[in-house]
Amino acid sequence: MDIRNASTMEVCDTNYSKQADTDNFLSLPLYSPLPQQVAVVPDGTTPIEAARAITARNQGKEDWDETFMIGDLGMVLKHYKRWNRELPRVELFYALKANGLRPVVNTIAALGCGFDCASKNEMALALSCGVKPEKIIYAHTCKMMSHLTYARDHDVGLMTFDNKEELLKIKKIYPKASLVLRLKADDSKARMKFGDKFGAPFDYCKYLIKKAKDLDLDLIGISFHAGTGCPGLESIATAIEESRMLFEFAREVGFSFTLLDIGGGFPGTEETDKELPFETMAAIIRGELDKHFPEECGVRIIAEPGRYVPGRAFGLVTNISAKKVIKDRMIYQVNDCIFNSFFLCCLEYVRRTPVLLKSGKKKLHPTTVHGVTMSGVDIIEKDTLMEEAYVGDWLYWKDEGGYSALIRYGFNSFTMYKACYIISESEWKELQSVSLFPDLLPDGRDFI
C-alpha cells in the first residue's frame, strides 16, 4: 500500500509481506474511523524504525509530504501492566480525550479497563468499541442536556457534578443516575490546573451532599483532580484526606458512599516521568489510600489517567516544507502546527527536540521549528539543538500519543488525521492472553 493514496475515511487495502524487511512498513494501514488492522512486527522493532522505512521509500516524492503518526500498542500494554503493578487497588478508567484512535480504544477496552468520557461523541465511540455502559464514567461536571439525554438512553449512569444547577438538571433528565461529587483539589502548583473551572470547595461539597439528599438522588462517592504536572503530591494527599471527611459527613446525612475517583495527572512522557516518576507517585498514593481508605472498608477506587496510557506509545512524523538560515540559526517550517498535533504547545510548555530521520551529520545547530499556518504564534519549538536538515527531510517527535490526534480540520484547514500501528510478536501474544475481552482487540496481521 502506498501511504500517499490512503484515504482518511476508509481502510485501504493492505498487502502484508512475509519478509522481515523494514521497507514493508509501507503496508501499515492509516488511521480511519473504521476498525482496522495492526502490523505484528519482529521483537525489538521500534516506531522510529518504521518511520525511517516509510519516509525513506517515499523520500523525494513531490505529492507525499503529509504528517502521520506511528503507534506501538505494545507500549499501551506495558503501561497497563505497570499500572496494575503499582496501583493494584485502583481501577483504570482511561480518559478518552487524550487519544481516541480506535486501535488504542479497542486495546484498552479488551484489557477490561473503564473509560472516562466527557461528551456524547466520546460515549458513542467507547460504546461502539464494545465497552459496556457500566464501564463508563461521564466525567463532565457541567453537561449539555442533549448529551445527558444520550447517557440516559444508553444506560451510562455513572457521572460527576460540582454544582446545584447540575443536580437540578440531572433530577429532571436522569434521576436514576449514580452521582459522584467532584471536590476542588489544590492544584495551585500544577503545570496544568483544573480547579478554576471544575470542582466544588470543601464546604460547598457539604451543601451539595445535603441538596442531593433533599432531591432524593443517588449520590455514591467523591472525585477530584489535583492537576497535571504537580511538583509534589501534597495536594493529592490532602484531597484523599478531605474525601474521607466527606465520606463521613455523607454518612451522617444518610448516604453510604462506595466510590472514590482520584482523577488523572499521571506522567505520560519520558520527560514528565523523570520529573516525578510514576512509581514514586503511585507509592505515595498507595500509602494515602491505605491510611484513609483501607482495603477492608470496601470502597471502590478508580482513576482517570489520560496521556499516561498512550503518551509514550506514539511518534509523530513531520516533513520540512521550508527552511531559513539567519546567522547561525536554522529555522524550519514543518507540515503541522500548534493548532493540530502540537496542540499542547498552546497549553503548556514542554521542550521538544525532534530527531532527523535521515541522520548522519554530527554538528548541532541552534534551531527553531515553525508550524505551517499563517498564525504568528505558531511556533512549535523556539530553541533547540539539531543537525542541519533540508526541505523534504522528515523529523520524528517521540512521546506524542497524548492530545495530538485531536483536530481533524484545523487552522487554515491543515489537518493531521493519519496513523498506523505496530506491536511486537511477543507482545501481541501476551496481549491476546491477558485480555479479558480478546474479541474487542484490533485485528493483528502477521508482518514477518
C-alpha positions as CSV (number, residue, x, y, z in Angstrom):
1,M,0.0,0.0,0.0
2,D,1.2,3.5,-0.9
3,I,0.6,5.8,2.1
4,R,0.1,8.8,-0.2
5,N,-3.0,7.2,-1.7
6,A,-4.6,6.2,1.6
7,S,-8.0,7.8,2.4
8,T,-8.7,9.1,5.9
9,M,-12.3,7.9,5.5
10,E,-11.8,4.3,4.8
11,V,-9.4,1.4,5.4
12,C,-7.2,1.0,2.4
13,D,-6.3,-2.4,1.0
14,T,-3.2,-3.8,2.6
15,N,-0.6,-6.2,1.2
16,Y,1.2,-7.8,4.1
17,S,4.6,-9.2,3.2
18,K,6.2,-12.3,4.9
19,Q,9.7,-10.8,4.6
20,A,11.4,-9.3,7.6
21,D,12.2,-6.2,5.5
22,T,11.6,-2.8,7.1
23,D,10.6,-1.4,3.8
24,N,7.4,-3.4,4.2
25,F,6.2,-0.9,6.8
26,L,4.6,0.7,3.7
27,S,1.9,-1.9,4.2
28,L,0.8,-0.4,7.5
29,P,-2.8,0.9,7.4
30,L,-3.6,4.5,8.1
31,Y,-6.0,5.7,10.7
32,S,-9.6,5.9,9.8
33,P,-12.9,5.9,11.8
34,L,-13.3,2.2,11.0
35,P,-11.8,-0.8,12.8
36,Q,-8.5,-1.7,11.3
37,Q,-5.5,-3.9,11.5
38,V,-2.3,-3.7,13.4
39,A,1.0,-4.9,12.0
40,V,2.7,-7.6,14.1
41,V,6.4,-7.0,13.8
42,P,9.6,-8.7,14.9
43,D,10.5,-8.2,18.6
44,G,12.7,-5.1,19.0
45,T,11.2,-3.1,16.2
46,T,10.6,0.5,17.2
47,P,8.2,3.1,15.8
48,I,11.2,5.3,14.7
49,E,12.5,2.3,12.6
50,A,9.1,2.1,11.0
51,A,9.1,5.8,10.3
52,R,12.6,5.7,8.7
53,A,11.4,2.9,6.4
54,I,8.3,4.6,5.3
55,T,9.9,8.0,4.7
56,A,13.0,6.5,3.0
57,R,10.8,4.7,0.5
58,N,8.9,7.9,-0.3
59,Q,11.7,10.4,0.0
60,G,11.6,13.0,-2.8
61,K,8.1,12.3,-4.0
62,E,6.5,15.7,-4.6
63,D,3.0,14.7,-3.7
64,W,3.8,12.8,-0.5
65,D,4.6,15.1,2.4
66,E,1.8,14.8,5.0
67,T,2.2,14.3,8.7
68,F,1.5,10.8,10.1
69,M,1.7,9.0,13.5
70,I,3.1,5.6,14.3
71,G,1.7,3.9,17.4
72,D,3.2,1.0,19.3
73,L,0.3,-0.8,21.0
74,G,2.9,-2.8,23.0
75,M,3.6,0.3,24.9
76,V,0.0,0.6,25.8
77,L,0.2,-2.9,27.2
78,K,3.3,-2.1,29.2
79,H,1.7,0.9,30.8
80,Y,-1.4,-1.1,31.7
81,K,0.8,-3.7,33.4
82,R,2.8,-1.0,35.1
83,W,-0.4,0.5,36.5
84,N,-1.7,-2.8,37.8
85,R,1.7,-3.5,39.4
86,E,2.0,-0.1,41.2
87,L,-1.7,0.6,41.9
88,P,-3.4,-2.8,42.2
89,R,-6.4,-1.4,44.1
90,V,-7.2,1.4,41.6
91,E,-9.3,0.6,38.5
92,L,-8.0,2.3,35.4
93,F,-10.7,4.4,33.7
94,Y,-8.9,5.7,30.6
95,A,-9.6,9.4,29.8
96,L,-10.7,9.1,26.2
97,K,-10.0,12.7,25.4
98,A,-6.2,12.0,25.4
99,N,-6.3,9.8,22.3
100,G,-9.4,8.4,20.7
101,L,-7.8,6.5,17.9
102,R,-9.8,3.3,17.5
103,P,-7.0,0.7,17.9
104,V,-6.0,2.4,21.1
105,V,-9.5,2.4,22.4
106,N,-10.0,-1.3,21.3
107,T,-6.8,-2.4,23.0
108,I,-7.7,-0.6,26.3
109,A,-11.3,-2.0,26.2
110,A,-10.0,-5.5,25.5
111,L,-7.9,-5.3,28.7
112,G,-11.1,-4.7,30.7
113,C,-10.4,-1.0,31.6
114,G,-13.1,1.5,32.1
115,F,-13.4,4.8,30.2
116,D,-13.7,8.5,31.3
117,C,-15.9,10.2,28.7
118,A,-16.9,13.8,28.7
119,S,-19.3,14.1,25.7
120,K,-21.9,12.3,23.7
121,N,-19.3,11.6,21.0
122,E,-16.8,10.0,23.4
123,M,-19.5,7.8,24.9
124,A,-20.6,6.8,21.4
125,L,-17.0,5.9,20.5
126,A,-16.5,3.8,23.6
127,L,-19.8,2.0,23.2
128,S,-19.1,1.3,19.5
129,C,-15.8,-0.3,20.5
130,G,-17.7,-2.8,22.7
131,V,-17.3,-1.0,26.1
132,K,-20.2,-1.8,28.4
133,P,-22.1,1.2,29.8
134,E,-21.2,0.3,33.4
135,K,-17.6,0.7,32.5
136,I,-18.0,4.4,31.6
137,I,-18.0,7.4,33.8
138,Y,-19.5,10.5,32.3
139,A,-16.8,12.8,33.9
140,H,-18.1,16.2,32.9
141,T,-19.5,18.2,35.8
142,C,-21.5,20.6,33.5
143,K,-23.2,18.5,30.9
144,M,-25.1,19.6,27.8
145,M,-28.7,18.4,28.2
146,S,-28.7,16.5,24.9
147,H,-25.6,14.7,26.0
148,L,-27.1,13.9,29.3
149,T,-30.1,12.5,27.5
150,Y,-27.8,10.4,25.4
151,A,-26.2,9.0,28.5
152,R,-29.7,8.1,29.9
153,D,-30.8,6.5,26.7
154,H,-27.7,4.4,26.6
155,D,-27.6,3.4,30.3
156,V,-24.4,5.4,31.1
157,G,-25.4,6.0,34.7
158,L,-22.2,6.9,36.5
159,M,-21.5,10.7,36.3
160,T,-19.9,13.6,38.1
161,F,-21.2,17.0,39.1
162,D,-20.0,20.0,41.1
163,N,-22.9,22.5,41.5
164,K,-26.6,22.8,42.5
165,E,-27.8,23.6,39.0
166,E,-26.3,20.4,37.6
167,L,-28.2,18.4,40.3
168,L,-31.4,20.0,39.2
169,K,-30.7,19.2,35.6
170,I,-29.9,15.6,36.4
171,K,-33.0,15.3,38.6
172,K,-35.1,16.4,35.6
173,I,-33.5,14.3,32.9
174,Y,-31.8,11.3,34.5
175,P,-32.9,11.0,38.2
176,K,-31.7,7.3,38.4
177,A,-28.1,8.2,37.6
178,S,-25.3,7.3,40.1
179,L,-23.6,10.6,41.1
180,V,-20.1,11.4,42.0
181,L,-19.4,14.8,43.6
182,R,-16.2,16.4,42.3
183,L,-14.2,18.0,45.1
184,K,-11.9,21.0,44.2
185,A,-8.3,20.0,44.9
186,D,-5.5,22.4,45.5
187,D,-3.8,22.4,42.1
188,S,-2.0,25.8,42.5
189,K,1.4,24.3,41.9
190,A,0.4,22.1,38.9
191,R,1.6,22.9,35.4
192,M,-2.0,22.4,34.1
193,K,-4.7,23.5,36.5
194,F,-8.4,22.5,36.6
195,G,-9.6,24.0,39.9
196,D,-10.6,27.3,38.4
197,K,-13.2,25.5,36.2
198,F,-14.1,22.2,37.9
199,G,-14.7,21.0,41.4
200,A,-16.6,22.3,44.5
201,P,-14.8,23.7,47.5
202,F,-14.9,21.5,50.6
203,D,-17.6,23.4,52.5
204,Y,-19.8,23.7,49.3
205,C,-19.5,20.0,48.9
206,K,-21.3,19.6,52.2
207,Y,-24.1,21.7,51.0
208,L,-24.3,19.7,47.7
209,I,-24.4,16.4,49.7
210,K,-27.4,17.7,51.6
211,K,-29.0,19.0,48.4
212,A,-28.6,15.6,46.7
213,K,-30.4,14.1,49.7
214,D,-33.2,16.6,49.5
215,L,-33.7,15.8,45.8
216,D,-33.6,12.0,46.5
217,L,-30.7,11.5,44.1
218,D,-28.3,8.5,44.2
219,L,-25.0,10.1,45.4
220,I,-22.4,7.4,45.7
221,G,-19.0,9.0,46.1
222,I,-16.3,11.7,45.6
223,S,-13.9,12.5,42.8
224,F,-11.1,15.0,42.4
225,H,-8.3,16.0,40.0
226,A,-5.1,17.6,41.5
227,G,-3.9,18.9,38.2
228,T,-1.2,17.8,35.7
229,G,2.5,18.2,36.4
230,C,2.5,18.6,40.2
231,P,6.0,19.1,41.5
232,G,4.9,17.3,44.8
233,L,2.0,15.2,45.9
234,E,0.8,17.1,48.9
235,S,-2.4,18.2,47.0
236,I,-3.3,14.6,46.2
237,A,-2.7,13.5,49.8
238,T,-4.9,16.4,51.1
239,A,-7.6,15.6,48.6
240,I,-7.7,12.0,49.7
241,E,-8.0,13.1,53.3
242,E,-10.7,15.6,52.5
243,S,-12.6,12.9,50.6
244,R,-12.5,10.7,53.6
245,M,-14.0,13.5,55.7
246,L,-16.8,14.0,53.1
247,F,-17.5,10.2,53.2
248,E,-18.0,10.6,57.0
249,F,-20.2,13.7,56.5
250,A,-22.3,11.9,53.9
251,R,-22.9,9.0,56.3
252,E,-24.3,11.5,58.8
253,V,-26.7,12.9,56.2
254,G,-27.8,9.4,55.3
255,F,-25.7,8.3,52.3
256,S,-23.4,5.3,52.2
257,F,-20.6,6.2,49.7
258,T,-19.0,3.4,47.8
259,L,-16.7,5.1,45.2
260,L,-13.6,7.3,45.3
261,D,-12.2,8.7,42.0
262,I,-8.7,10.1,42.3
263,G,-8.6,11.6,38.8
264,G,-5.7,11.9,36.4
265,G,-2.5,13.9,36.0
266,F,-0.2,10.9,35.8
267,P,3.0,11.2,33.7
268,G,2.7,10.4,30.0
269,T,6.1,11.3,28.5
270,E,9.7,10.4,29.3
271,E,10.4,13.9,30.5
272,T,7.5,14.1,32.9
273,D,8.2,10.6,34.2
274,K,11.7,11.8,35.1
275,E,10.3,14.9,36.9
276,L,8.0,12.7,39.0
277,P,8.4,9.0,38.3
278,F,5.1,7.1,38.2
279,E,6.4,4.6,40.7
280,T,7.1,7.4,43.2
281,M,3.7,8.9,42.6
282,A,2.0,5.5,43.0
283,A,3.8,4.7,46.3
284,I,2.5,7.9,47.9
285,I,-1.0,7.3,46.6
286,R,-1.0,3.7,47.9
287,G,0.1,5.0,51.4
288,E,-2.6,7.6,51.5
289,L,-5.3,5.2,50.3
290,D,-4.2,2.6,52.9
291,K,-4.4,5.3,55.6
292,H,-7.8,6.8,54.7
293,F,-9.5,4.1,52.6
294,P,-8.0,0.7,53.8
295,E,-9.0,-2.3,51.7
296,E,-11.3,-3.6,54.3
297,C,-13.6,-0.6,54.0
298,G,-14.8,-1.9,50.7
299,V,-14.7,1.4,48.8
300,R,-14.2,1.0,45.1
301,I,-11.3,3.2,43.9
302,I,-10.9,4.4,40.3
303,A,-8.6,6.9,38.5
304,E,-8.8,8.6,35.1
305,P,-5.3,8.6,33.5
306,G,-5.2,10.1,30.1
307,R,-1.8,10.6,28.4
308,Y,-0.2,8.1,30.8
309,V,-1.7,5.3,28.7
310,P,-0.8,6.2,25.1
311,G,1.6,9.1,25.6
312,R,4.8,7.3,25.0
313,A,3.3,4.8,22.6
314,F,3.2,7.2,19.6
315,G,5.7,9.0,17.5
316,L,4.8,11.9,15.2
317,V,6.4,12.3,11.8
318,T,6.5,15.7,10.2
319,N,8.0,16.9,6.9
320,I,10.2,20.0,6.5
321,S,8.4,22.3,3.9
322,A,10.6,25.4,4.2
323,K,14.0,26.5,5.6
324,K,15.7,29.7,6.5
325,V,19.2,30.4,7.8
326,I,19.6,33.5,9.9
327,K,23.2,33.9,11.1
328,D,24.0,30.5,12.8
329,R,20.3,29.6,13.5
330,M,18.4,27.1,11.4
331,I,14.7,27.9,11.1
332,Y,12.4,25.2,9.7
333,Q,8.8,25.1,8.8
334,V,7.1,21.7,9.2
335,N,3.8,20.5,7.8
336,D,1.9,20.6,11.2
337,C,1.1,23.2,13.7
338,I,0.2,24.1,17.3
339,F,-3.5,24.1,16.3
340,N,-3.3,20.4,15.3
341,S,-0.8,17.8,16.5
342,F,1.2,20.2,18.7
343,F,-2.0,21.5,20.4
344,L,-0.3,21.2,23.9
345,C,2.1,24.0,22.9
346,C,-0.9,26.3,23.5
347,L,-1.5,25.0,27.0
348,E,1.8,24.1,28.5
349,Y,5.5,24.3,27.5
350,V,7.3,21.1,27.2
351,R,10.6,21.1,25.4
352,R,10.5,19.1,22.2
353,T,13.7,18.0,20.3
354,P,12.9,16.1,17.1
355,V,15.1,13.5,15.6
356,L,16.2,13.9,11.9
357,L,15.3,10.6,10.4
358,K,17.8,11.0,7.5
359,S,20.6,11.4,10.0
360,G,24.4,11.3,9.5
361,K,25.8,14.7,10.3
362,K,27.2,15.2,13.8
363,K,27.3,19.0,14.1
364,L,24.4,20.5,16.0
365,H,22.9,23.9,15.3
366,P,20.6,26.3,17.2
367,T,17.2,25.5,15.7
368,T,13.7,26.9,15.7
369,V,10.7,25.0,14.3
370,H,7.7,26.8,13.0
371,G,4.3,25.4,12.3
372,V,2.7,25.5,8.8
373,T,-0.1,28.1,9.4
374,M,-0.1,31.8,8.8
375,S,-0.5,32.5,12.5
376,G,2.3,34.4,14.1
377,V,2.1,32.4,17.3
378,D,2.5,29.1,15.5
379,I,6.0,28.2,16.8
380,I,6.4,24.6,17.9
381,E,9.9,24.8,19.3
382,K,11.7,28.2,19.8
383,D,15.1,27.0,20.7
384,T,16.7,23.6,20.5
385,L,19.8,21.9,19.0
386,M,19.5,19.7,15.9
387,E,21.5,18.5,12.9
388,E,21.1,20.6,9.8
389,A,18.2,19.4,7.6
390,Y,16.8,20.3,4.3
391,V,13.4,20.8,2.6
392,G,11.8,17.4,2.2
393,D,13.5,15.8,5.2
394,W,11.5,14.2,7.9
395,L,11.5,14.8,11.6
396,Y,10.4,12.3,14.3
397,W,8.9,13.6,17.5
398,K,8.7,11.0,20.3
399,D,6.0,10.7,23.1
400,E,3.3,12.4,21.1
401,G,0.5,9.9,21.9
402,G,-1.4,12.2,24.2
403,Y,-3.5,15.1,22.9
404,S,-2.0,15.0,19.4
405,A,-4.7,13.4,17.3
406,L,-7.5,15.9,18.3
407,I,-8.4,18.1,15.4
408,R,-9.4,16.9,12.0
409,Y,-9.8,20.3,10.3
410,G,-7.5,22.9,11.9
411,F,-6.2,26.4,11.3
412,N,-6.0,27.2,7.6
413,S,-7.6,23.7,7.0
414,F,-4.2,22.0,7.7
415,T,-5.0,18.5,9.1
416,M,-3.4,15.7,11.0
417,Y,-5.5,12.6,10.7
418,K,-3.4,9.6,9.8
419,A,-1.8,6.9,11.9
420,C,-0.5,3.4,11.6
421,Y,0.0,0.8,14.3
422,I,2.6,-1.9,15.2
423,I,3.1,-4.4,18.0
424,S,5.8,-6.9,18.5
425,E,5.2,-10.7,18.1
426,S,5.7,-11.5,21.8
427,E,3.6,-8.5,23.0
428,W,0.8,-9.4,20.6
429,K,0.7,-12.9,22.0
430,E,0.7,-11.5,25.6
431,L,-2.0,-9.0,24.8
432,Q,-4.2,-11.8,23.5
433,S,-3.6,-13.9,26.6
434,V,-4.2,-11.2,29.2
435,S,-7.1,-9.5,27.6
436,L,-10.4,-10.0,29.4
437,F,-12.3,-9.4,26.1
438,P,-10.0,-10.6,23.3
439,D,-12.8,-10.2,20.8
440,L,-12.5,-6.4,21.2
441,L,-8.9,-6.4,20.1
442,P,-8.0,-4.7,16.8
443,D,-7.1,-7.2,14.0
444,G,-3.5,-8.3,14.1
445,R,-1.9,-9.5,10.9
446,D,1.5,-11.2,10.5
447,F,4.1,-8.8,9.3
448,I,7.2,-11.1,9.2
